[in-house]
Amino acid sequence: MRNNEIQKTRETRRVVSKLLLAGMMCYSFVMAHAQTFQINVNDAQFTRQFVERLIAEYGKINPQFSATVVKTREQADATVSISEQTASVNSIGRFAIVPIANSENEILRNKKLAKGLDNKLKHQIFVERDITDDIDDDFEEKKKLPGTVYSLTGRQSITTAIVAKELSVTPNRVKGKKIVGSEESLISAVKSHSDAIAFNVASLVYDADTHKPVVGLTVLPTDLDGNGKVDEAERSAIASLDNLTAYLEKIPHTSLPTGSININTDNSELLKFAAWASTEGQNFIAQYGFLKADKPLTAQK
């Protein structure tokens, strides 16, 4: 009897060992043959760190998922893009665009600007006058303010189009020495020219570590909630990236130009990742200076 029990125990251990070994081999096989998806961020380079964080966090709950961020469109399984539409079905977040100037710019000492940018002053600074503009504007309103506007042009000038939309003009009426390149290129141009003024993505305007404006850049005080004036709460909001995102998330509408961050893919696994990014992934968005997506995705079954 005793020998039979010992024999059964040994058999059970052998079976369990075989099952464990088979499971480990199966897991190793799956992991060895798991595809590493490529996600291209070439058209939205300022989203790279955010997308990499999403990949890392999603991988913690889905160990079989593997993806890497690339800057080439060739053979990419998904593309991160930006658009004017903020309630996009494939949106994983939004970004705000703020008015900035070189910190040495003479315009910062202008009394009118010190009161803050309302819609009328934004047009005076950033929009080319049209022959249909009111010819009865008084001299003070027509007087040119100091500073040179810089803006993006070319295929990657989505932010310029978003600014134009918020100002209710066509993109070709946005003033500016035209910069061909990315939003990062525009930041460099503003820092390099003491008379520069521009609109740019908030997450680039503020330092990634301190969340204060990048050295050499000043965020212009502006009407954030669209009520036509700039109050102390709005001045406090632009002092740091954390303040700004918190303020924008709590108001129903902002007069700042905003755009959508989208993931475009037909891959079922990446669609599941994108759906997670638009829901649970929103917990990580604020620390990168972005705003929550307007519309969550539905995962492909």
C-alpha positions as CSV (number, residue, x, y, z in Angstrom):
1,M,0.0,0.0,0.0
2,R,2.8,2.3,1.0
3,N,4.7,1.5,-2.3
4,N,1.5,2.3,-4.4
5,E,1.2,5.7,-2.8
6,I,4.8,6.5,-3.4
7,Q,4.5,5.3,-7.0
8,K,1.3,7.5,-7.6
9,T,3.1,10.5,-6.1
10,R,6.1,10.1,-8.4
11,E,3.7,9.7,-11.4
12,T,1.9,12.9,-10.4
13,R,5.2,14.8,-10.1
14,R,6.3,13.5,-13.5
15,V,3.0,14.6,-15.1
16,V,3.2,18.1,-13.5
17,S,6.8,18.5,-14.5
18,K,5.9,17.6,-18.1
19,L,3.0,20.0,-18.1
20,L,5.2,22.8,-16.7
21,L,7.9,22.1,-19.2
22,A,5.5,22.0,-22.1
23,G,4.0,25.3,-20.9
24,M,7.4,27.0,-20.7
25,M,8.3,25.7,-24.1
26,C,5.1,27.0,-25.6
27,Y,5.6,30.4,-23.9
28,S,9.2,30.6,-25.2
29,F,8.0,29.6,-28.7
30,V,5.3,32.3,-28.7
31,M,7.7,35.0,-27.4
32,A,10.4,34.0,-29.8
33,H,8.0,34.3,-32.7
34,A,6.0,37.3,-31.5
35,Q,6.0,40.1,-34.0
36,T,7.5,43.5,-33.0
37,F,5.2,46.1,-34.5
38,Q,6.6,49.3,-35.9
39,I,4.8,52.5,-35.1
40,N,5.8,55.5,-37.2
41,V,5.8,59.0,-35.6
42,N,7.5,60.9,-38.4
43,D,4.6,63.2,-38.8
44,A,4.1,63.8,-35.0
45,Q,7.6,63.6,-33.6
46,F,6.6,65.5,-30.4
47,T,4.4,62.5,-29.4
48,R,7.3,60.0,-29.4
49,Q,7.9,59.9,-25.6
50,F,4.2,59.6,-24.9
51,V,3.8,56.8,-27.4
52,E,6.8,54.9,-26.0
53,R,5.3,55.2,-22.5
54,L,2.0,53.8,-23.8
55,I,3.8,50.8,-25.4
56,A,5.7,50.1,-22.1
57,E,2.5,50.3,-20.0
58,Y,0.5,48.2,-22.3
59,G,3.3,45.6,-22.4
60,K,3.0,45.2,-18.6
61,I,-0.5,43.9,-18.9
62,N,0.0,42.2,-22.3
63,P,3.5,40.6,-22.2
64,Q,3.1,39.1,-25.6
65,F,2.8,42.6,-27.2
66,S,5.9,44.1,-28.6
67,A,6.2,47.4,-30.5
68,T,8.9,50.0,-31.3
69,V,8.7,53.6,-32.4
70,V,10.3,54.4,-35.7
71,K,10.6,57.5,-37.9
72,T,10.3,55.7,-41.3
73,R,7.0,55.1,-43.1
74,E,8.3,52.1,-44.9
75,Q,6.8,48.9,-43.6
76,A,5.3,50.6,-40.5
77,D,2.4,48.7,-39.0
78,A,0.8,51.9,-37.7
79,T,1.3,55.7,-38.1
80,V,0.8,58.4,-35.5
81,S,-0.5,61.5,-37.0
82,I,-2.0,64.8,-35.9
83,S,-5.1,66.5,-37.3
84,E,-7.5,69.4,-36.9
85,Q,-10.3,67.1,-35.9
86,T,-10.3,66.6,-32.1
87,A,-13.2,64.2,-31.9
88,S,-11.6,61.6,-34.2
89,V,-12.6,58.0,-33.9
90,N,-8.9,57.0,-33.8
91,S,-7.7,59.7,-31.4
92,I,-5.5,58.8,-28.4
93,G,-5.2,62.3,-27.1
94,R,-5.2,66.0,-27.9
95,F,-2.6,68.8,-27.9
96,A,-2.9,72.5,-27.2
97,I,-1.0,75.2,-29.2
98,V,0.1,78.3,-27.3
99,P,1.4,81.7,-28.4
100,I,5.1,82.2,-27.6
101,A,7.8,84.8,-28.1
102,N,11.6,84.9,-27.7
103,S,12.2,86.1,-24.2
104,E,14.2,89.1,-25.5
105,N,11.4,90.2,-27.8
106,E,10.5,93.9,-27.5
107,I,6.8,93.0,-27.8
108,L,6.8,91.6,-24.3
109,R,7.1,95.3,-23.1
110,N,4.1,96.4,-25.1
111,K,1.3,97.7,-22.8
112,K,-1.4,96.2,-25.0
113,L,0.2,92.7,-25.0
114,A,0.7,92.9,-21.2
115,K,-3.1,92.9,-20.8
116,G,-3.2,89.6,-22.6
117,L,-4.1,88.2,-26.0
118,D,-7.8,88.4,-26.8
119,N,-9.1,87.4,-30.2
120,K,-8.7,90.9,-31.7
121,L,-5.1,91.1,-30.7
122,K,-4.3,87.6,-31.9
123,H,-5.6,88.7,-35.3
124,Q,-3.6,91.9,-35.2
125,I,-0.4,90.0,-34.5
126,F,-0.8,86.7,-36.4
127,V,-3.2,87.4,-39.4
128,E,-2.4,89.2,-42.6
129,R,-4.8,92.1,-43.2
130,D,-7.3,91.6,-46.0
131,I,-8.9,94.2,-48.3
132,T,-12.2,93.3,-46.7
133,D,-11.0,94.3,-43.2
134,D,-12.7,97.3,-41.7
135,I,-11.1,100.4,-43.2
136,D,-12.4,102.4,-40.3
137,D,-10.2,100.8,-37.7
138,D,-8.6,103.6,-35.7
139,F,-4.8,104.3,-36.1
140,E,-3.9,102.7,-32.8
141,E,-5.5,99.4,-33.9
142,K,-3.6,99.5,-37.3
143,K,-0.3,100.4,-35.7
144,K,2.1,97.6,-36.3
145,L,3.3,95.8,-33.1
146,P,7.0,94.9,-32.8
147,G,8.2,91.3,-33.6
148,T,8.3,88.9,-36.5
149,V,5.9,86.0,-36.7
150,Y,7.3,82.6,-37.7
151,S,5.1,79.7,-38.8
152,L,5.4,76.3,-40.3
153,T,4.7,75.6,-44.0
154,G,4.8,72.6,-46.2
155,R,3.4,69.0,-45.8
156,Q,3.9,69.0,-42.0
157,S,2.3,72.3,-41.3
158,I,-0.8,70.9,-39.6
159,T,-0.3,73.1,-36.6
160,T,-0.5,76.2,-38.9
161,A,-3.8,74.9,-40.3
162,I,-5.1,74.4,-36.7
163,V,-4.2,77.9,-35.7
164,A,-5.9,79.3,-38.8
165,K,-9.0,77.4,-38.1
166,E,-9.2,78.8,-34.5
167,L,-8.7,82.3,-35.9
168,S,-11.4,81.7,-38.6
169,V,-9.0,82.4,-41.5
170,T,-7.4,80.4,-44.2
171,P,-3.9,79.0,-43.6
172,N,-2.4,81.4,-46.2
173,R,-3.5,84.3,-44.1
174,V,-1.4,83.3,-41.1
175,K,1.6,85.6,-41.0
176,G,5.1,84.4,-40.7
177,K,8.5,83.8,-42.0
178,K,7.9,80.2,-43.3
179,I,9.8,77.4,-41.7
180,V,9.9,74.0,-43.5
181,G,10.2,71.2,-41.0
182,S,8.7,70.0,-37.7
183,E,7.4,71.8,-34.7
184,E,10.8,71.3,-33.1
185,S,12.3,73.3,-36.0
186,L,9.9,76.2,-35.2
187,I,11.0,76.1,-31.6
188,S,14.6,76.4,-32.7
189,A,13.8,79.4,-35.0
190,V,12.0,81.3,-32.2
191,K,14.9,80.7,-29.8
192,S,17.4,81.8,-32.4
193,H,15.7,85.2,-33.3
194,S,15.2,87.8,-30.6
195,D,12.2,89.3,-32.4
196,A,10.4,86.0,-33.0
197,I,6.8,85.3,-32.2
198,A,4.9,82.1,-33.0
199,F,2.3,79.5,-32.1
200,N,3.6,76.0,-31.1
201,V,2.7,72.8,-29.3
202,A,2.6,73.2,-25.5
203,S,4.5,70.0,-24.8
204,L,7.5,71.5,-26.7
205,V,7.2,75.0,-25.3
206,Y,7.6,73.7,-21.7
207,D,10.7,71.9,-20.5
208,A,10.2,68.1,-20.1
209,D,11.8,68.1,-16.7
210,T,10.8,71.3,-15.0
211,H,7.5,71.8,-16.8
212,K,8.3,75.5,-16.9
213,P,8.7,77.4,-20.2
214,V,11.9,76.4,-22.1
215,V,14.7,78.8,-21.4
216,G,14.6,81.6,-24.0
217,L,10.9,81.3,-24.6
218,T,8.0,83.2,-23.0
219,V,4.4,82.0,-23.2
220,L,2.2,85.0,-24.0
221,P,-0.7,85.7,-21.6
222,T,-3.8,84.7,-23.5
223,D,-7.6,84.3,-23.1
224,L,-7.9,80.6,-22.5
225,D,-11.6,80.2,-21.9
226,G,-12.9,82.5,-24.7
227,N,-14.6,85.1,-22.5
228,G,-12.7,88.0,-24.0
229,K,-10.3,88.8,-21.1
230,V,-7.3,87.4,-19.4
231,D,-7.7,86.9,-15.6
232,E,-5.2,85.9,-12.9
233,A,-6.2,82.2,-13.1
234,E,-5.2,82.2,-16.8
235,R,-1.9,83.9,-16.1
236,S,-1.3,81.3,-13.4
237,A,-2.2,78.5,-15.9
238,I,0.5,79.4,-18.4
239,A,3.2,79.5,-15.7
240,S,3.7,75.7,-16.0
241,L,2.7,72.8,-18.2
242,D,0.9,71.1,-15.3
243,N,-1.1,74.2,-14.5
244,L,-2.0,74.6,-18.2
245,T,-3.2,71.0,-18.8
246,A,-5.2,71.0,-15.5
247,Y,-6.9,74.3,-16.4
248,L,-7.7,73.2,-20.0
249,E,-9.2,69.9,-18.8
250,K,-11.6,71.6,-16.5
251,I,-13.1,74.1,-18.9
252,P,-15.7,73.1,-21.5
253,H,-14.0,75.0,-24.4
254,T,-10.8,76.8,-24.9
255,S,-9.9,79.5,-27.4
256,L,-6.4,78.0,-27.7
257,P,-6.0,76.0,-31.0
258,T,-6.2,72.3,-30.3
259,G,-5.6,69.2,-32.4
260,S,-5.9,65.5,-32.2
261,I,-3.2,62.8,-31.9
262,N,-4.3,59.7,-33.9
263,I,-3.1,56.2,-34.4
264,N,-3.9,54.9,-37.9
265,T,-3.7,51.1,-38.5
266,D,-5.5,48.1,-39.9
267,N,-3.7,45.6,-37.6
268,S,-6.1,44.0,-35.1
269,E,-3.5,43.8,-32.3
270,L,-2.6,47.5,-32.8
271,L,-6.2,48.5,-32.8
272,K,-6.6,46.8,-29.4
273,F,-3.5,48.8,-28.3
274,A,-5.0,52.0,-29.6
275,A,-8.3,51.3,-27.9
276,W,-6.5,50.8,-24.6
277,A,-4.5,54.0,-25.2
278,S,-7.7,56.0,-25.6
279,T,-9.1,54.7,-22.3
280,E,-6.8,53.3,-19.6
281,G,-3.8,54.9,-21.3
282,Q,-5.3,58.4,-20.6
283,N,-4.0,58.1,-17.1
284,F,-0.5,58.8,-18.4
285,I,-1.3,61.7,-20.8
286,A,-1.1,64.8,-18.6
287,Q,2.5,64.3,-17.6
288,Y,3.5,64.6,-21.2
289,G,1.6,67.9,-21.7
290,F,-1.3,66.5,-23.7
291,L,-5.1,66.5,-23.1
292,K,-7.4,63.6,-22.9
293,A,-8.9,62.2,-26.1
294,D,-12.4,63.5,-26.9
295,K,-13.7,60.1,-28.2
296,P,-12.5,56.7,-27.1
297,L,-11.8,53.9,-29.6
298,T,-13.6,50.6,-29.9
299,A,-11.3,47.7,-30.0
300,Q,-11.6,45.3,-32.9
301,K,-12.8,41.9,-31.8
